Amino acid sequence: MEQLTIISIPMKAKAHNILIDIELARMHGNTELIERLHKKFYAVIPHNNNNPILTENQIYVKKALLMASIKQY
């Protein structure tokens, strides 16, 4: 069974801001910055997979889920 990691509200907020930065970097085509921001995102919000580069749709969904979970508190 996988161990669950508790993600604090400040961690969620930080991850949300990183996702916004990724979105902006994508708009400007800055692939080097995108890679650095992805590493930063996965450092803040650990994942069990191989930390793939997020697509635009995945960024939107992750932001929406993070914001929804923040509002629950």
LUMSEFI-440621 format. One line per 8 residues: number of its first residue (from 1); their letters; for each residue x, y, z of C-alpha. Coordinates in Angstrom, 2 decimals. Example, Ala and Ser with C-alpha at 12.3 -4.5 7.8 and 13.67 -1.06 7.14 Angstrom:
REM LUMSEFI-440621
1 = AS = 12.30 -4.50 7.80 | 13.67 -1.06 7.14 .
//
This chain:
REM LUMSEFI-440621
1 = MEQLTIIS = 0.00 0.00 0.00 | 1.27 3.47 -0.88 | 2.10 5.92 1.86 | 0.07 9.12 1.66 | 1.83 12.44 1.99 | -0.02 15.23 3.73 | 0.14 18.37 1.64 | -0.27 21.62 3.54 .
9 = IPMKAKAH = -2.16 24.64 2.28 | 1.07 26.63 1.79 | 2.47 23.72 -0.28 | -0.68 23.70 -2.43 | -0.50 27.46 -2.90 | 3.18 27.24 -3.88 | 2.41 24.45 -6.36 | -0.42 26.51 -7.83 .
17 = NILIDIEL = 1.94 29.44 -8.37 | 4.50 27.16 -10.02 | 1.81 25.86 -12.38 | 0.97 29.44 -13.34 | 4.67 30.08 -14.02 | 4.81 26.92 -16.16 | 1.83 28.16 -18.14 | 3.55 31.51 -18.74 .
25 = ARMHGNTE = 6.82 29.82 -19.72 | 4.88 27.67 -22.22 | 3.30 30.80 -23.71 | 6.79 32.24 -24.24 | 8.26 28.95 -25.47 | 10.96 28.89 -22.78 | 11.67 25.15 -22.60 | 14.61 25.49 -20.22 .
33 = LIERLHKK = 12.46 27.36 -17.70 | 9.63 24.85 -18.16 | 11.95 21.99 -17.21 | 13.23 23.83 -14.11 | 9.70 24.67 -13.02 | 8.53 21.08 -13.45 | 11.33 19.89 -11.18 | 10.31 22.54 -8.67 .
41 = FYAVIPHN = 6.63 21.51 -8.88 | 7.43 17.84 -8.28 | 9.67 18.81 -5.35 | 6.74 20.65 -3.73 | 4.05 18.06 -4.58 | 5.61 14.56 -4.64 | 4.25 12.07 -7.16 | 4.66 8.31 -7.44 .
49 = NNNPILTE = 5.29 8.29 -11.19 | 8.34 9.39 -13.15 | 7.41 13.10 -13.02 | 6.51 13.67 -16.67 | 6.37 17.10 -18.28 | 2.79 18.32 -17.88 | 0.62 19.12 -20.87 | -1.52 22.27 -20.93 .
57 = NQIYVKKA = -4.65 20.26 -20.02 | -2.87 18.57 -17.10 | -1.71 21.95 -15.80 | -5.29 23.26 -15.88 | -6.67 20.18 -14.12 | -3.95 20.21 -11.43 | -4.54 23.92 -10.75 | -8.27 23.37 -10.47 .
65 = LLMASIKQ = -7.82 20.42 -8.09 | -5.30 22.30 -5.95 | -7.58 25.32 -5.66 | -10.59 23.16 -4.83 | -8.68 21.40 -2.08 | -7.44 24.70 -0.65 | -10.99 26.06 -0.50 | -12.08 23.06 1.58 .
73 = Y = -10.07 24.40 4.53 .
//
